[in-house]
Amino acid sequence: MDAQDFAHQLREDYQASKLERARKPRPIVSNHAHSAGHPCERYLILLRVAWQLQAPMMDPIKAALFEEGHHQEHALVTDLRAIGFYLVMMQKTPIHIPDIEVVGEIDFVLRRGNDFAYVSDVKAVSPGILSSIKDVEDLLRHRRHWVRQWPVQLLLYLKGITRMEGITEWCHLDSALLILKDKTTGDIKPVVIPWMQEVYDATTEKLLRVNEKVREIQGAQKVPEVCEDYDWLRARLPDVLDPTDAGEVCRGCSYYHFCATDLSLPVDQVAILDDQHLEEFLEERERHRAAFEAYNDADGNTKALLRRLKISLGHDRKAYFLAGNFLITAREMRPKGKAPYFTYDIWKRPHPSSA
């Protein structure tokens, strides 16, 4: 095996090991704090009554991203301990809220000197997500449903830790810290998660419905080790999400293959289009979807980094930057009645040999 073959085999083996660790579904007997904020009750029920039906993880890059988040958490703990006056306590402490059947595991409780401590959780994120979040309201309104779940997770941690003896003497229970860690630069952005009673109450009501439905299905004793009576199971689940929400939440869901046949539209409002050219373009659009989404993520990360630059405008009200083979032009926009902002044009310079 020469060096090139060795390098190729190394990447294949590395990706295969990440995928193997990520793709095995496991039985779940309780609601988990990290998924309790998921908008689909059907998903939360299926996790507990039909976990075997989950589609296995197939994307090695996504599997590596999940595992990388755990590495980032460990790296942050190491950095905090190295500062000296920060105390990382109660790392990986389990919590349990019996009345809503929730379990979870707190990343750690963080204390500075002799001050009161804060329940903390770490999320490794892209620069684009980091720049888009300034406070808890940005989290609750975020377009990604898994980002909207993070505040709920911290609220459940706060509720769970209150059951521990003596905790009120040294730990804040009216707020927690969500620590976002930039996967590109290593920078962090701590976001305060205050206690939000309405959000907690709404989560509690949802989980009580989930628990009731789980008991109903399990009590019927018709969910074998691998459920084959799909129609029976579907008939006892809540409706699928509204089609306007399904695109963002359902795409990529491990139960999409199970729910897809149950997705429905109002029949009296649906028009059937018989256009071969349209179908061909739709198929082509679908083939390019992954590349388009990857471009959007890369573009967002690029713009987030560019917004950090200190820009000095020239006489033409523009600023110019060279980064490797790329020319970046920043233009200042001053819309009437709104704050000024910059737009960026990015061009890749041709290699001299191709000019």
N, C-alpha and C positions, 0 to 999 in steps of 0.2 A: 504494500500500500504506500503510494508516494504521498508527498505533503498535501497535494491538492485533494486526493481521495480522502486522506485523513481529515482534512478540514471539513469536507462535505459530510462525511460520516459523523463527525462530532456534532454538527448542527442537527442532523437528523435524530441522533440519539438523545440530544438535549431536549428537542421539541417532543419527542415521543415520551420521555420521562415526565415532562410537565403535563402532557395530555393524559397519561395514565393515572396520575394522582388526582386530576381534576374531574375525570369523566365518570367516576363511580358514584352513583346515587346511594344515599344512605337512609335508613328508616328514621322518621321523625315522629316523636310521640307528643311533642308540645309545640306551641307557637314560639318562634325564635325572635328575639328582640330585633335582630338585623333585618328581618323580612316583615315585621309586623306592620310597617307603614306601606306595604305593597297595595296598590289601588284595587287589585282584583281578588275578591273573596274566594272566587272559584279556585284560583291558584293556591291560596293558603290552605283550603280544604284538601285539595289533591295532594299537597305535600305530605299530609298526615295519613290519608286513607289509601293513596295509590302512588306511593313514592317510586315504586318499580316502573311506573309508566313514563317516567321522565326520559326524554331523549338524551343520550349521552353527549357530553361535550365533544365537538368535532374540530374546533378551531384551535390549533396549538398556540397561536399568538394570543388569543383571548385567555387560554389556560395559563400562559406565562404571565399575563398581566395580573390575573387574580393572585397568583403566588407572589408576584413582585410586591403587591400591597403589603403582604406580611413581612417581607424583607425590609420594606421602608419603615414599618412600625418599629422593628427591632433596631434599625439604624438610628431612629429618632431617640429611642430610649437610651442608647449608648451615648449619643450627643448630649442629652440632657444631664445624664449622670456625670459626664466629663466637665460640665460647667461648674459643678461643685456645690452651689447653694440651692439647687433644685433636688428635691427628694421624690423619686419615683416609687410609689407605694401600691400595694394590693394589686400587683400585676396579674392579669388573667384571673381575677376574682369572679366566681360564678354568682349570679343573682337568680332569684326565683320569685315570681308573683303568682301565687296559687290561684287567686280568685279569677284570673283571666288566663291561666295555664301558660304563662310566659317564662322562658328561661333565657339566659344570656351570659355573656362573659365580658366583663369590663376590661378594656385594654389596660388602664392603670388609673390611679389617683395621683395627681400632681400637686406638690406642695413647694412653696418658695420660702425658705427660711422657717420662721415660726408662724407665718401667716396661715390662714385657713386654706385648706386644700380644695381641689376641684376634680370631680369625676371627668375623665378625659377619654376621647376616642380618636384614633388616627385614621385618616383616609389619604391614600396616595392618589393624586389627581394630575391631569394634564395642565399646562400653563393656561390654556383657554378657560377651563373650568375655574381655576384659581382666580383669574382676573375677573370672572363674571360674578363672583360671590363676595359681598362685603359684610352682610349681616344675615340673621336668621330669616328675614323676609325673602331674601334672594334664594335661599334654600327652599323655602316653602313654595315659591313660585317657579322654580326651575323647570325647564322643558324636559329634563330627564327624570323619569319617575324614580330611579334609584337614588338620585340626589335628594329628591323630596322625602325619601324614607329616612335620611340621616337624623333630622331633628327628633322624629318619633323614637328612634333607637336610643338617643340620649335621654329622652324623657323616661323611658322604661328603665334605663340604668339608674336614674335618680330615684324613681319609685322603689326599685328593688333594693338599693343600698340603704334606704331609710329603715329597713327591717333589721339592720345589723346593730348590735348593742354598742352604745357609746359613740356612734358615728357623728351624732349632732354636736359633739363637743369640739370637733376639730375640722369638720368638712362642710363646705357649702352645699345646701340642699335646694337652694332656690335657683341655681343655674349650673350649667356644665360647660365644658370646652370641647368643641369639635376642632381638631388640629388638622388642617389641610396641608399636605406636603407635596410640593412641586416635584414631579418625577424627573424633570429635566434639570433644574438648577439646585434642588435640595432645599430651597427656601420654604418657610412655613407661614401659614396664616391661621392663627387661632380665631375661631368664631364663637362668640358667646351664645349658648342656647339657654334662654331663660325658661323658667317653668311656665308652661302654657296649659292652663287647665282645660280650655275648650278642645285643644288638639288631643290632650290625653283622654278626655271623656269620649271624643269621637272614636279614638282608637280602641278604647275599652268596649264601647258598644259594638264595634265591628268584630272584635275578637270573641265577644260573647255569642254573636250570631254564628261565627265560625265554629266555636266549640259545640254549640247545640247541634249544628249540622253534622259535625264529625261523629258525635255520639249517636245520632240517628242512623247514619250510614253504617258505622261499626256495629251498632246494636242489631241491625238486620242480618248480620253475619253472612253477607253476600259478596264481600270483597275478599276473594281468596288471595293466595300469595301473589299471583299475577291475575288481575281481574280480566276476564274475557267477556263479561256481560256489560259491554260499554254502554248500550242503550239504557240499561237499568241504572247505571251510575250517573249518566248524563241527566236522566230525568230527576235526580235528587240533588243536583247541584244548582247554584244560583245561575242566572243568565250570564252569558258572556258579556264583556264590556261593550258599550255603545261603539259602533263602527268608527265614529269620529275619534275615539280614544284608542281603539284597538291597534292602530298602526304603530304608535309610539310604545305601547306596553306589550302587545302580543308578539311583535316581531322579535325573534330571538328567544322567546319563552320556551322553556324545556317541555311545556305541555301543549304547545301550539298544534302539534300533529293530532292530539286528542280532541282539541276544541274546534279545529278548523271546520269540521263538518257541521258544527253547531252554530257557526257564525251566520247571522241572518240579517236581511234588510227588509224594510217595508215593501211588500210585493207590489202594492198599488203605486209605488213611487219609482220603481226601477224600470228603466228603458233598456232593451237589449240592442246593442250596436253590432250590426253585421258588416264589418269593414275590414277586409283582409290587410290592407296597408296599415291601418291603425293597430291591428293585432301584431303585425311584424315589428312596428316601432315600439310597442309596449314590451315585446319580448327582448328587443335590443336594449331598451331602457333598463329592464331587469338585469340583463347581463352586466351592465356597467354600474349597477347600484353600489356594489361594494367599493369599487374604485372611486365613485363620487363621494361616498361617505368618508372614505379614507382621505380624499382631498380636502373635504370640509374640515375634518379634524386637524389635518396638518396646517391648513390655512388659518384656522382659529388659533392654534398654538403659535404660529409665526406672528400674527397680528398682536397677540398678547405680549410677546417679547419685544416687538417694535414699539409698543406703547410705553415701554419702560425707558426708551431712549430720551436723552435730553436733546431737544431739537432747536437748532438755531437757524432761522430762515434767512435766505439771501435776498438780494434786491428783487428777485422774481417771485418772492413769497413761497419759495420751495426750499427743501433741504435734500441733499443727495448723500447716499451711503453706498459703499461697496462691501459686499460680503462674499468672499470667494469669487465665484463666477457670476454673481448676481448684482444688478444695479437696482437700488431701491430709491424711489422718489416719494418724498412726503409733501403733501399739500395741505395747507390750513384752510378749513372750511368755517365760515362764520355765518350760519343761518340766522335770519332775523328773529330776535326774541329768544334765542337758544344759545347755550354755551358753545364756544368754538371747539372743533375737534379736527383730527388729522385723517386724511385718507392716504393710502399707500399704493403706488404702482410698482410692481416687481417684474423685472425682465431678466432673463438669463442671457448673458453675453455669449455670442458664438465663439467657439474655439478658433484661434487664429488660423489653424490649418484648414478650417471649413469656410473661412470668410472669402 
